[in-house]
């Protein structure tokens, strides 16, 4: 009996999978530039995560399928963490789902792992730090999606709400049809899956943007013109500012400052001095003197990844 039931059920499952595949393929036919935008998103994520580890993590775009918002959450709820992105220029919300393997992989990369250790598999709730890092991952993904979709349908993306707390009404309701883009992150032995769900109604409204094909490129680059641009860029003038110390004070104290008043500082001649370039922290320097003038000797460049970690752990 069981064998007969299995054989009878197999065609039904195959038909369901075939229907999902065909509907997924239909997106590529109706919106030929949508896969190109999603491929750009995967490449942008690869570049974004490349600075996290000595091994270069790779994000791959696996394809599109069709589904319903509620079914996606129910199907993945035990193994995935779901968040929401807001695209104001589209007047839309998108659903993002990270599986736990991806979160563990990203956490390992953030803390200096290189993917050589066996993937973490112990079932347990995510820690508070892991949740904060996952939230920062959602923010990074928002930035990469903004850059990836800009040539087709420009909009900014921003995380909305906390991971794990989803309002499906913002997506259009639990039965909203969605296009589900699948991605996979690989870092040697470690892997993880990412899902991006876009409501069908949003894609229908954006059909003119994703239906057009990229115009073929013509001509070749002019080396003289390229060299001129390079030279002009190198001659650009930037503002550098040395900052000995920064502190916050209430407005009442600032308003009460008088000429001749002495402001005590915690800095000493050995305190590292931060040098900003056009408002961006660039390097740490040591204060010195030469020929009666103050000098700065470069001690180290600002580690943006360390600052990122400090913001997560202490911010």
C-alpha positions in Angstrom: 0.0 0.0 0.0 2.7 2.4 0.9 4.6 1.8 -2.3 1.5 2.4 -4.4 0.8 5.6 -2.5 4.3 6.8 -3.0 4.2 6.2 -6.7 0.8 7.9 -7.0 2.1 10.9 -5.1 5.3 11.3 -7.1 3.7 12.7 -10.2 1.8 15.3 -8.1 5.0 16.5 -6.5 6.8 16.6 -9.8 4.0 18.6 -11.3 4.1 21.0 -8.4 7.9 21.5 -8.7 7.5 21.9 -12.5 4.9 24.5 -11.9 7.1 26.4 -9.5 10.0 26.2 -12.0 7.9 27.4 -14.9 6.6 30.3 -12.9 10.1 31.2 -11.8 11.3 31.0 -15.4 8.4 33.3 -16.3 10.0 36.2 -14.4 13.1 36.0 -16.6 10.9 36.0 -19.7 8.7 38.9 -18.6 11.5 40.9 -16.8 14.7 40.0 -18.6 16.8 42.5 -16.6 15.6 41.3 -13.2 18.1 38.4 -13.1 20.8 40.8 -14.2 20.0 43.1 -11.3 20.1 40.1 -8.9 23.4 38.9 -10.4 24.8 42.4 -9.7 23.5 42.1 -6.1 25.4 38.8 -5.6 28.6 40.4 -7.0 28.1 43.5 -4.8 27.8 41.2 -1.7 30.9 39.4 -2.7 32.8 42.7 -2.8 31.2 43.9 0.4 32.2 40.8 2.3 35.6 40.5 0.8 37.2 42.7 3.4 36.0 40.5 6.3 38.4 37.7 6.0 41.7 36.5 4.4 39.6 34.1 2.3 37.3 35.9 -0.1 33.6 34.8 0.6 31.5 34.4 -2.6 27.8 35.2 -2.9 26.1 33.4 -5.8 22.7 34.1 -7.3 20.9 30.7 -7.8 17.7 31.7 -9.5 14.0 32.7 -9.1 10.9 30.9 -8.0 7.4 31.8 -7.2 5.5 31.5 -3.9 3.4 33.2 -1.2 4.7 35.4 1.6 3.1 33.4 4.4 4.2 30.0 2.9 7.8 31.3 2.8 7.8 32.3 6.4 6.1 29.1 7.6 8.4 26.9 5.6 11.6 28.6 6.8 10.6 29.7 10.3 12.5 27.0 12.2 15.8 27.4 10.3 15.7 31.0 9.1 15.7 34.5 10.5 13.4 36.9 8.5 13.6 40.6 8.2 12.1 43.4 6.1 13.6 46.1 3.8 11.8 49.3 2.7 12.3 50.6 -0.8 10.8 54.1 -0.6 11.1 55.0 -4.3 9.2 51.8 -5.2 6.7 52.4 -2.4 7.3 48.8 -1.4 8.7 46.4 1.2 10.8 43.3 0.5 11.3 40.2 2.6 14.8 38.9 3.5 15.4 35.5 5.0 18.8 34.3 6.3 19.2 30.7 7.2 21.2 30.0 10.4 24.1 28.6 8.5 24.6 31.9 6.8 24.4 33.8 10.1 26.9 31.5 11.7 29.2 31.8 8.6 28.9 35.6 8.7 29.6 35.8 12.4 32.7 33.6 11.9 33.9 35.9 9.1 33.3 39.1 11.2 35.4 37.6 14.1 38.3 36.7 11.7 37.3 33.1 10.7 38.4 31.9 7.2 35.9 29.1 6.7 38.3 26.3 7.4 36.5 25.1 10.5 33.5 22.6 10.1 30.2 24.4 9.9 28.5 25.0 13.3 25.4 22.8 13.6 24.3 22.8 17.3 20.6 23.8 17.5 20.2 26.7 20.0 18.8 30.2 20.0 20.9 33.0 18.6 22.8 35.0 21.1 22.3 38.7 21.5 25.6 39.5 19.8 24.7 37.2 16.9 21.4 38.9 16.5 23.1 42.3 16.4 25.6 41.1 13.8 22.7 39.6 11.8 21.0 43.0 12.0 24.1 44.7 10.7 24.2 42.1 7.9 20.7 43.2 6.9 22.0 46.8 6.8 24.9 45.8 4.6 22.6 43.9 2.3 20.4 47.0 2.0 23.4 49.0 0.7 24.4 46.4 -1.9 20.9 46.1 -3.2 20.7 49.9 -3.6 23.8 49.8 -5.8 22.7 46.7 -7.7 19.3 48.0 -8.7 20.4 51.6 -9.4 21.0 51.1 -13.2 17.5 49.6 -13.6 15.1 51.0 -11.0 16.9 53.3 -8.6 15.8 53.3 -5.0 17.4 53.2 -1.6 16.8 50.2 0.7 16.7 50.4 4.5 16.0 47.8 7.2 12.6 48.2 8.8 12.0 46.9 12.2 13.9 44.1 14.0 14.8 40.7 12.5 12.2 38.1 13.4 9.3 40.6 13.7 7.5 40.8 10.4 4.3 42.7 9.5 3.0 40.9 6.4 0.4 43.6 5.8 3.3 45.9 4.7 4.1 43.3 2.1 0.5 43.1 0.9 -0.9 40.4 3.2 0.0 36.7 3.9 -1.3 35.5 0.6 0.7 38.0 -1.5 2.4 36.3 -4.5 6.1 36.9 -4.4 9.1 36.3 -6.5 11.8 34.6 -4.4 15.4 35.1 -5.4 17.8 32.5 -3.9 21.4 33.3 -3.0 24.2 31.2 -1.5 27.2 32.4 0.5 30.3 30.2 0.4 33.5 30.6 2.4 35.5 27.4 1.9 33.7 24.7 4.1 31.1 27.2 5.4 28.0 28.0 3.4 24.6 29.6 4.0 21.4 30.5 2.1 19.7 33.9 1.6 16.2 34.5 0.2 14.9 37.8 -1.1 11.2 38.0 -1.7 9.7 40.7 -3.9 5.9 41.1 -4.3 4.6 40.4 -7.8 2.6 43.6 -7.7 5.9 45.6 -7.2 7.5 43.8 -10.2 4.5 44.4 -12.3 4.7 48.1 -11.6 8.5 48.1 -12.4 8.0 46.1 -15.6 9.2 49.0 -17.9 12.5 49.2 -15.9 13.2 45.5 -15.9 11.8 44.7 -19.4 14.3 46.8 -21.3 17.6 45.2 -22.3 21.0 46.7 -21.8 22.2 48.6 -24.9 25.2 47.0 -26.6 28.4 48.8 -25.8 30.2 50.3 -28.8 33.6 51.8 -29.4 36.8 51.4 -27.5 38.3 53.4 -24.6 40.5 56.3 -25.6 43.8 55.8 -23.6 44.7 59.5 -23.9 41.4 60.5 -22.5 41.7 57.9 -19.7 45.1 59.2 -18.8 43.8 62.8 -18.7 41.0 61.7 -16.4 43.5 59.9 -14.2 45.7 63.0 -14.0 42.8 65.3 -13.2 41.7 63.0 -10.4 45.2 62.9 -8.9 45.3 66.7 -8.9 42.1 66.9 -6.9 42.6 68.8 -3.7 41.3 67.2 -0.4 41.0 68.8 3.0 42.9 67.1 5.8 42.3 67.9 9.4 44.2 66.7 12.5 42.0 66.1 15.5 43.7 66.0 18.9 40.5 65.4 21.0 36.8 65.5 20.6 34.2 65.7 23.4 30.5 66.5 23.8 29.3 69.3 26.0 25.8 70.5 26.8 24.5 73.6 24.9 24.3 75.6 28.1 28.1 75.1 28.7 29.0 76.1 25.1 26.8 79.2 25.3 28.6 80.2 28.5 32.1 80.2 27.0 34.0 83.5 27.4 37.1 85.0 25.9 40.2 83.9 27.9 38.5 80.9 29.4 40.7 77.8 29.6 39.3 74.5 28.3 41.1 71.5 29.9 41.9 68.5 27.7 42.6 64.9 28.5 45.1 64.6 25.7 48.9 64.6 26.3 51.8 65.0 23.8 51.7 61.2 23.5 48.0 61.0 22.6 47.5 59.6 19.1 46.1 62.3 16.7 43.4 61.3 14.2 43.7 62.7 10.7 40.5 63.1 8.7 40.4 63.4 5.0 37.3 65.2 3.7 35.6 64.3 6.9 36.5 60.6 6.8 38.9 59.1 9.4 42.0 58.1 7.6 45.1 57.6 9.9 46.5 57.9 13.4 49.6 60.0 13.9 52.1 60.9 16.6 52.8 64.6 17.5 56.4 65.9 17.2 58.5 68.9 16.4 61.0 69.8 13.7 62.7 73.1 13.0 60.4 74.8 15.4 57.2 73.5 13.8 54.8 70.9 14.9 54.9 67.7 12.9 52.7 64.5 12.5 54.3 61.1 11.9 51.9 58.4 10.5 51.6 55.6 13.1 48.7 53.5 11.6 45.8 53.7 9.2 42.3 53.7 10.5 40.9 50.1 10.6 37.3 50.4 9.5 36.5 46.8 10.2 37.7 47.2 13.8 35.6 50.3 14.1 32.6 48.3 12.7 33.2 45.6 15.3 33.5 48.1 18.1 30.2 49.7 17.1 28.6 46.2 17.3 30.1 45.2 20.6 30.1 48.5 22.4 27.7 50.7 20.5 
